[in-house]
Amino acid sequence: MKQSIDANLFQLIVEDAFICIAVFKRSDKECVYLNNSAKEILEIQDNRVSDLFELMQPKNNKGDYTLLNSELVEQEGYYQDVLVQKPGSFPIITDLSCRHLSEDVFLIMFRDMTNQKKLQREVLTKQEEIQSAFEELQSQNEDLKVLDKAKDRFVALTTHELKTPLSAMIATAEVIQMDLYDTKEELKGFISTIYNEGRHLLEIVNDILDFSKVQAGKMDLYIEELSPFTILSEHLENFQKMAEDKNVQLHLSDLKKEHLCYFDQLRLRQITANVINNAIKFTKEKTHVHISLTEHEKYLRISISDEGPGIDVAHQERVFNEFETVGNVNTHHKGTGLGMPISKRLIELMGGQISFDSKPDQGTTFHIDVPTTKVLDSENYRERPDFAQEVA
């Protein structure tokens, strides 16, 4: 009587065990027993599995998983990440143990780990995303620190740049107001000083305003199909005195025909003037600045070359960065340092690009590529309402 109770109790324990239990014959792999957990996990409708082969080797093994097969069950042991095929359904990931009960019977015990593995993958993915976001935040923080220092330098330079012409204008105006001049020629000289410093002050303000417009995406463009040759010819005349003062010769290559491309007259004039101005500033005395046009398949290239010291390799990637061209306030050339970043933004807004080649002690060549076809939305291609009124 006691043995019968123990056997019933043992059967009850096995039937309701949390772990899945399946018993098979070794000869033909026929299934002879499944407990309730195994039936539930495998979704067995008719309370039986014909043989082990129904649970074996799914068609696709995606991931680093072990496949349930004859070789695996012939070896006693505990295995993790074993794929067990649910009959008529999808495979599940299990932790699985094999035991040989006799020469012709073996036991498989397993736990369904599919949901746990899924959660592990999701946690790992989230951890990687958090790590990536943290690293990106760190990088952005470093960039912000660098940008903050650059902006501090920019504010210092801008303050200096604004103060210098204002001081000169005020001092000169005081001389005129107090009649501290002897001749009309001296008076004309003082007036000329006020005018020139005022123009320089306007250039600084325009740089700052243009940069703000570009940053805010509020720069209006009026792109037309024209030849840039007229603009370059005007620059040749307008920069002649500056070049002569530096003892530099300006050259514009002869063109057999006018090349047409799409650009905003005001903005291309601004870009090319900035590059030519820099070329004259930074080239050596008694050298040349060359301006040329070359036609390519999809764009017209304006090249402006100087024979200066070139741009140091360590600084080349910073040429077009906002605030990065700012040097020592007391030794830099006049300007805010925004000319090249503004030029880059403007030519890109027109569908073109700007680049440069530079070698130490051999000079620098800037290339301005202007599209020869329409590459922007149609609303950008229009005439400027009043081009004569060139308001930046």
Number of C-alpha atoms within 10 A of each C-alpha: 5 7 8 9 10 11 11 12 12 11 13 12 12 17 17 13 14 14 16 23 22 21 23 23 20 19 9 11 17 16 20 14 17 22 22 20 21 24 19 13 13 23 14 16 10 7 13 13 21 12 16 21 17 15 21 18 18 18 9 7 12 7 7 8 13 17 19 22 16 14 8 15 19 13 12 14 12 13 15 15 20 24 26 25 22 17 16 11 10 12 21 20 23 23 17 24 20 20 17 19 12 10 9 12 17 20 19 18 17 23 19 22 18 16 11 12 14 12 12 12 12 12 12 12 12 12 12 12 12 12 12 12 12 12 12 12 12 12 12 12 12 12 12 13 12 13 16 13 14 17 17 13 18 22 14 14 23 20 13 15 18 18 13 14 20 17 12 16 20 12 14 19 16 12 14 15 10 8 10 12 13 8 9 9 10 13 17 11 13 20 16 13 17 20 13 14 19 16 13 19 18 14 15 21 16 14 18 16 13 20 21 14 15 15 12 9 10 10 14 12 20 19 24 18 19 16 17 22 19 12 16 21 13 13 18 19 10 12 15 15 12 13 22 14 10 17 15 22 16 20 15 16 10 10 11 6 8 12 16 19 22 24 28 24 21 19 20 21 17 17 21 22 21 15 21 23 15 16 24 27 18 18 23 19 17 12 17 20 23 18 22 17 22 13 15 12 8 15 20 23 22 21 21 23 24 27 24 23 16 19 20 12 11 7 10 14 11 13 20 20 16 19 25 21 20 21 15 11 16 8 7 13 14 12 17 24 24 22 25 20 18 26 25 19 19 24 21 14 19 23 19 22 19 21 13 15 13 20 15 12 14 14 20 23 23 21 20 25 24 26 24 22 14 18 13 13 7 9 9 18 18 13 14 17 8 8 11 8 9 10 8 14
